């Protein structure tokens, strides 16, 4: 399960946008580490902060990756159409119409 909001806090307030990307680092030794999730609005800020943390030795060195979040429904994980969020690519979001994913 992923958080339902972007992981970024600015000025003490949680970003209200839904996550659009999983943030991870693929280290030089081949391991991959998930750091959090972000919306497209904060993607650049996250990249800059992770690079700063890498330079300071607080986060593993490696390639920073942003993987698009996709809604999935399986026999084990059921997606309720009323809970899905449609991302319009303009930084806004809205509930997906019934039956659409």
KOLTI-500254 format. One record per atom (N, C-alpha, C): x, y, z; atom name. Coordinates in Angstrom, 2 decimals, decimal comma. Layout:
// residues N
<east X north Y up Z atom CA>
...
***
This chain:
// residues 101
<east 0,84 north -1,18 up 0,00 atom N>
<east 0,00 north 0,00 up 0,00 atom CA>
<east 0,88 north 1,24 up 0,00 atom C>
<east 0,43 north 2,25 up -0,70 atom N>
<east 1,12 north 3,53 up -0,76 atom CA>
<east 0,30 north 4,59 up -0,03 atom C>
<east 0,95 north 5,64 up 0,42 atom N>
<east 0,19 north 6,76 up 0,99 atom CA>
<east -0,76 north 7,34 up -0,06 atom C>
<east -1,84 north 7,94 up 0,38 atom N>
<east -2,80 north 8,52 up -0,57 atom CA>
<east -2,46 north 9,97 up -0,93 atom C>
<east -1,35 north 10,48 up -0,37 atom N>
<east -0,91 north 11,85 up -0,67 atom CA>
<east 0,58 north 11,88 up -0,91 atom C>
<east 1,01 north 12,90 up -1,60 atom N>
<east 2,42 north 13,18 up -1,83 atom CA>
<east 3,14 north 13,22 up -0,47 atom C>
<east 4,38 north 12,71 up -0,41 atom N>
<east 5,14 north 12,64 up 0,85 atom CA>
<east 5,71 north 13,98 up 1,30 atom C>
<east 5,59 north 15,01 up 0,50 atom N>
<east 6,25 north 16,28 up 0,77 atom CA>
<east 5,43 north 17,14 up 1,73 atom C>
<east 6,17 north 17,75 up 2,67 atom N>
<east 5,59 north 18,77 up 3,56 atom CA>
<east 6,34 north 20,05 up 3,30 atom C>
<east 5,61 north 21,14 up 3,14 atom N>
<east 6,23 north 22,46 up 2,97 atom CA>
<east 5,55 north 23,41 up 3,93 atom C>
<east 6,36 north 24,14 up 4,69 atom N>
<east 5,81 north 25,06 up 5,68 atom CA>
<east 4,98 north 24,35 up 6,72 atom C>
<east 5,33 north 23,08 up 7,02 atom N>
<east 4,60 north 22,33 up 8,02 atom CA>
<east 3,28 north 21,74 up 7,55 atom C>
<east 2,96 north 21,93 up 6,26 atom N>
<east 1,68 north 21,43 up 5,74 atom CA>
<east 1,93 north 20,31 up 4,73 atom C>
<east 1,15 north 19,25 up 4,86 atom N>
<east 1,23 north 18,11 up 3,95 atom CA>
<east 0,68 north 18,49 up 2,58 atom C>
<east 1,38 north 18,09 up 1,52 atom N>
<east 0,89 north 18,33 up 0,16 atom CA>
<east -0,42 north 17,56 up -0,02 atom C>
<east -1,48 north 18,19 up -0,54 atom N>
<east -2,76 north 17,52 up -0,69 atom CA>
<east -2,87 north 16,68 up -1,97 atom C>
<east -1,87 north 16,76 up -2,85 atom N>
<east -1,94 north 16,06 up -4,13 atom CA>
<east -1,73 north 14,57 up -3,98 atom C>
<east -2,40 north 13,77 up -4,82 atom N>
<east -2,18 north 12,33 up -4,79 atom CA>
<east -0,79 north 11,99 up -5,35 atom C>
<east -0,24 north 10,84 up -4,96 atom N>
<east 1,07 north 10,48 up -5,48 atom CA>
<east 1,00 north 10,14 up -6,97 atom C>
<east 2,00 north 10,58 up -7,72 atom N>
<east 2,10 north 10,24 up -9,14 atom CA>
<east 3,34 north 9,43 up -9,43 atom C>
<east 4,34 north 9,50 up -8,53 atom N>
<east 5,61 north 8,80 up -8,73 atom CA>
<east 6,09 north 8,16 up -7,44 atom C>
<east 6,69 north 6,97 up -7,56 atom N>
<east 7,41 north 6,34 up -6,47 atom CA>
<east 8,86 north 6,77 up -6,61 atom C>
<east 9,44 north 7,28 up -5,54 atom N>
<east 10,82 north 7,76 up -5,54 atom CA>
<east 11,70 north 6,62 up -5,02 atom C>
<east 12,73 north 6,28 up -5,79 atom N>
<east 13,64 north 5,23 up -5,34 atom CA>
<east 15,07 north 5,57 up -5,74 atom C>
<east 16,00 north 4,87 up -5,12 atom N>
<east 17,41 north 4,98 up -5,48 atom CA>
<east 17,90 north 3,59 up -5,84 atom C>
<east 18,51 north 3,45 up -7,00 atom N>
<east 19,20 north 2,23 up -7,37 atom CA>
<east 20,66 north 2,48 up -7,07 atom C>
<east 21,15 north 1,80 up -6,05 atom N>
<east 22,52 north 2,05 up -5,58 atom CA>
<east 23,54 north 1,43 up -6,52 atom C>
<east 24,77 north 1,85 up -6,35 atom N>
<east 25,87 north 1,36 up -7,18 atom CA>
<east 26,08 north -0,14 up -7,01 atom C>
<east 25,66 north -0,71 up -5,87 atom N>
<east 25,82 north -2,15 up -5,64 atom CA>
<east 24,63 north -2,96 up -6,17 atom C>
<east 23,67 north -2,28 up -6,82 atom N>
<east 22,54 north -2,96 up -7,45 atom CA>
<east 21,27 north -3,02 up -6,62 atom C>
<east 21,31 north -2,61 up -5,37 atom N>
<east 20,11 north -2,60 up -4,54 atom CA>
<east 19,21 north -1,43 up -4,90 atom C>
<east 17,91 north -1,61 up -4,73 atom N>
<east 16,97 north -0,51 up -4,99 atom CA>
<east 16,20 north -0,22 up -3,71 atom C>
<east 16,11 north 1,06 up -3,36 atom N>
<east 15,51 north 1,49 up -2,11 atom CA>
<east 14,41 north 2,51 up -2,38 atom C>
<east 13,20 north 2,24 up -1,88 atom N>
<east 12,09 north 3,18 up -2,01 atom CA>
<east 12,22 north 4,24 up -0,94 atom C>
<east 12,09 north 5,51 up -1,35 atom N>
<east 12,18 north 6,61 up -0,41 atom CA>
<east 10,83 north 7,19 up -0,05 atom C>
<east 9,89 north 7,17 up -0,98 atom N>
<east 8,57 north 7,77 up -0,74 atom CA>
<east 7,83 north 7,94 up -2,05 atom C>
<east 6,82 north 8,80 up -2,02 atom N>
<east 6,03 north 9,10 up -3,21 atom CA>
<east 5,92 north 10,61 up -3,36 atom C>
<east 5,72 north 11,05 up -4,59 atom N>
<east 5,59 north 12,49 up -4,83 atom CA>
<east 4,63 north 12,75 up -5,98 atom C>
<east 4,14 north 13,96 up -6,03 atom N>
<east 3,32 north 14,40 up -7,15 atom CA>
<east 4,24 north 15,05 up -8,18 atom C>
<east 3,74 north 15,33 up -9,36 atom N>
<east 4,57 north 15,92 up -10,41 atom CA>
<east 5,03 north 17,33 up -10,03 atom C>
<east 4,23 north 18,03 up -9,25 atom N>
<east 4,58 north 19,39 up -8,84 atom CA>
<east 5,87 north 19,42 up -8,00 atom C>
<east 6,09 north 18,39 up -7,19 atom N>
<east 7,24 north 18,37 up -6,28 atom CA>
<east 8,40 north 17,50 up -6,78 atom C>
<east 8,28 north 16,94 up -7,96 atom N>
<east 9,30 north 16,01 up -8,47 atom CA>
<east 10,70 north 16,66 up -8,49 atom C>
<east 10,82 north 17,84 up -9,01 atom N>
<east 12,12 north 18,51 up -9,10 atom CA>
<east 12,68 north 18,81 up -7,70 atom C>
<east 11,81 north 19,29 up -6,80 atom N>
<east 12,24 north 19,58 up -5,43 atom CA>
<east 12,77 north 18,32 up -4,75 atom C>
<east 12,09 north 17,19 up -4,96 atom N>
<east 12,50 north 15,93 up -4,36 atom CA>
<east 13,87 north 15,51 up -4,91 atom C>
<east 14,05 north 15,61 up -6,22 atom N>
<east 15,33 north 15,24 up -6,84 atom CA>
<east 16,47 north 16,06 up -6,22 atom C>
<east 16,26 north 17,36 up -6,10 atom N>
<east 17,29 north 18,24 up -5,53 atom CA>
<east 17,60 north 17,88 up -4,08 atom C>
<east 16,57 north 17,58 up -3,30 atom N>
<east 16,76 north 17,23 up -1,88 atom CA>
<east 17,48 north 15,89 up -1,74 atom C>
<east 17,10 north 14,90 up -2,54 atom N>
<east 17,77 north 13,60 up -2,47 atom CA>
<east 19,23 north 13,74 up -2,87 atom C>
<east 19,52 north 14,52 up -3,90 atom N>
<east 20,92 north 14,74 up -4,30 atom CA>
<east 21,70 north 15,40 up -3,17 atom C>
<east 21,08 north 16,35 up -2,48 atom N>
<east 21,73 north 17,02 up -1,35 atom CA>
<east 22,01 north 16,01 up -0,24 atom C>
<east 21,05 north 15,14 up 0,04 atom N>
<east 21,23 north 14,12 up 1,07 atom CA>
<east 22,30 north 13,09 up 0,67 atom C>
<east 22,36 north 12,77 up -0,62 atom N>
<east 23,41 north 11,87 up -1,10 atom CA>
<east 24,78 north 12,52 up -0,92 atom C>
<east 24,90 north 13,79 up -1,27 atom N>
<east 26,17 north 14,51 up -1,13 atom CA>
<east 26,61 north 14,56 up 0,33 atom C>
<east 25,65 north 14,62 up 1,24 atom N>
<east 25,95 north 14,66 up 2,67 atom CA>
<east 26,14 north 13,28 up 3,29 atom C>
<east 26,00 north 12,22 up 2,50 atom N>
<east 26,19 north 10,86 up 3,00 atom CA>
<east 25,03 north 10,33 up 3,83 atom C>
<east 23,88 north 10,98 up 3,77 atom N>
<east 22,73 north 10,55 up 4,57 atom CA>
<east 21,82 north 9,57 up 3,83 atom C>
<east 21,96 north 9,51 up 2,50 atom N>
<east 21,19 north 8,60 up 1,66 atom CA>
<east 22,18 north 7,90 up 0,74 atom C>
<east 21,91 north 6,62 up 0,43 atom N>
<east 22,80 north 5,84 up -0,43 atom CA>
<east 23,04 north 6,54 up -1,77 atom C>
<east 24,27 north 6,45 up -2,24 atom N>
<east 24,59 north 6,97 up -3,56 atom CA>
<east 24,00 north 6,05 up -4,61 atom C>
<east 23,61 north 6,63 up -5,73 atom N>
<east 23,06 north 5,84 up -6,83 atom CA>
<east 22,15 north 6,70 up -7,68 atom C>
<east 21,44 north 6,04 up -8,58 atom N>
<east 20,55 north 6,72 up -9,51 atom CA>
<east 19,19 north 6,94 up -8,88 atom C>
<east 18,72 north 8,18 up -8,92 atom N>
<east 17,40 north 8,52 up -8,39 atom CA>
<east 16,38 north 8,19 up -9,47 atom C>
<east 15,35 north 7,43 up -9,10 atom N>
<east 14,33 north 7,03 up -10,07 atom CA>
<east 12,95 north 7,49 up -9,66 atom C>
<east 12,15 north 7,79 up -10,66 atom N>
<east 10,74 north 8,15 up -10,46 atom CA>
<east 9,91 north 7,21 up -11,33 atom C>
<east 9,16 north 6,32 up -10,70 atom N>
<east 8,33 north 5,36 up -11,40 atom CA>
<east 6,88 north 5,78 up -11,29 atom C>
<east 6,18 north 5,85 up -12,41 atom N>
<east 4,77 north 6,26 up -12,40 atom CA>
<east 3,93 north 5,29 up -11,57 atom C>
<east 3,04 north 5,85 up -10,78 atom N>
<east 2,11 north 5,05 up -9,98 atom CA>
<east 0,96 north 4,64 up -10,89 atom C>
<east 0,60 north 3,36 up -10,80 atom N>
<east -0,52 north 2,85 up -11,59 atom CA>
<east -1,49 north 2,14 up -10,66 atom C>
<east -2,77 north 2,34 up -10,88 atom N>
<east -3,79 north 1,67 up -10,09 atom CA>
<east -3,90 north 0,22 up -10,57 atom C>
<east -3,93 north -0,72 up -9,62 atom N>
<east -3,99 north -2,14 up -9,96 atom CA>
<east -5,11 north -2,79 up -9,17 atom C>
<east -5,86 north -3,65 up -9,81 atom N>
<east -6,86 north -4,45 up -9,14 atom CA>
<east -6,64 north -5,91 up -9,49 atom C>
<east -6,55 north -6,78 up -8,49 atom N>
<east -6,36 north -8,22 up -8,70 atom CA>
<east -7,34 north -8,96 up -7,81 atom C>
<east -7,25 north -10,31 up -7,82 atom N>
<east -8,10 north -11,09 up -6,93 atom CA>
<east -7,78 north -10,81 up -5,47 atom C>
<east -6,50 north -10,49 up -5,20 atom N>
<east -6,08 north -10,21 up -3,83 atom CA>
<east -6,24 north -8,74 up -3,46 atom C>
<east -6,04 north -7,88 up -4,44 atom N>
<east -6,13 north -6,44 up -4,22 atom CA>
<east -7,26 north -5,92 up -5,10 atom C>
<east -8,30 north -5,46 up -4,49 atom N>
<east -9,44 north -4,98 up -5,26 atom CA>
<east -9,48 north -3,47 up -5,25 atom C>
<east -9,60 north -2,90 up -6,42 atom N>
<east -9,68 north -1,44 up -6,54 atom CA>
<east -11,16 north -1,06 up -6,56 atom C>
<east -11,56 north -0,21 up -5,65 atom N>
<east -12,93 north 0,30 up -5,60 atom CA>
<east -13,00 north 1,53 up -6,48 atom C>
<east -13,80 north 1,53 up -7,55 atom N>
<east -13,86 north 2,68 up -8,46 atom CA>
<east -14,20 north 3,99 up -7,76 atom C>
<east -14,91 north 3,93 up -6,62 atom N>
<east -15,25 north 5,15 up -5,90 atom CA>
<east -14,05 north 5,76 up -5,17 atom C>
<east -12,98 north 4,97 up -5,00 atom N>
<east -11,81 north 5,46 up -4,29 atom CA>
<east -10,67 north 5,83 up -5,23 atom C>
<east -10,82 north 5,61 up -6,52 atom N>
<east -9,76 north 5,91 up -7,46 atom CA>
<east -9,67 north 7,41 up -7,71 atom C>
<east -8,48 north 7,87 up -8,00 atom N>
<east -8,24 north 9,27 up -8,30 atom CA>
<east -7,71 north 9,36 up -9,71 atom C>
<east -8,28 north 10,24 up -10,50 atom N>
<east -7,83 north 10,45 up -11,87 atom CA>
<east -6,91 north 11,66 up -11,90 atom C>
<east -5,73 north 11,48 up -12,43 atom N>
<east -4,75 north 12,56 up -12,51 atom CA>
<east -4,82 north 13,14 up -13,91 atom C>
<east -5,03 north 14,45 up -14,00 atom N>
<east -5,23 north 15,06 up -15,31 atom CA>
<east -3,96 north 15,59 up -15,95 atom C>
<east -2,81 north 15,45 up -15,31 atom N>
<east -1,55 north 15,91 up -15,88 atom CA>
<east -1,31 north 17,39 up -15,72 atom C>
<east -2,23 north 18,12 up -15,14 atom N>
<east -2,09 north 19,56 up -14,95 atom CA>
<east -1,88 north 19,89 up -13,48 atom C>
<east -1,56 north 18,87 up -12,68 atom N>
<east -1,35 north 19,10 up -11,26 atom CA>
<east -2,65 north 19,02 up -10,47 atom C>
<east -3,77 north 18,87 up -11,15 atom N>
<east -5,04 north 18,75 up -10,45 atom CA>
<east -5,48 north 17,30 up -10,42 atom C>
<east -6,53 north 17,01 up -9,69 atom N>
<east -7,04 north 15,66 up -9,62 atom CA>
<east -8,52 north 15,70 up -9,36 atom C>
<east -9,15 north 14,60 up -9,69 atom N>
<east -10,57 north 14,47 up -9,46 atom CA>
<east -10,90 north 13,00 up -9,35 atom C>
<east -12,05 north 12,70 up -8,77 atom N>
<east -12,46 north 11,29 up -8,69 atom CA>
<east -12,73 north 10,78 up -10,09 atom C>
<east -12,30 north 9,54 up -10,33 atom N>
<east -12,53 north 8,93 up -11,63 atom CA>
<east -14,02 north 8,58 up -11,76 atom C>
<east -14,58 north 8,75 up -12,96 atom N>
<east -15,98 north 8,36 up -13,17 atom CA>
<east -16,14 north 6,85 up -12,89 atom C>
<east -17,32 north 6,44 up -12,47 atom N>
<east -17,58 north 5,02 up -12,14 atom CA>
<east -17,10 north 4,11 up -13,25 atom C>
<east -16,38 north 3,08 up -12,83 atom N>
<east -15,95 north 2,05 up -13,78 atom CA>
<east -14,67 north 2,38 up -14,52 atom C>
<east -14,16 north 3,59 up -14,45 atom N>
<east -12,93 north 3,93 up -15,16 atom CA>
<east -11,74 north 3,83 up -14,22 atom C>
<east -10,63 north 3,38 up -14,75 atom N>
<east -9,42 north 3,26 up -13,93 atom CA>
<east -8,28 north 3,93 up -14,62 atom C>
***
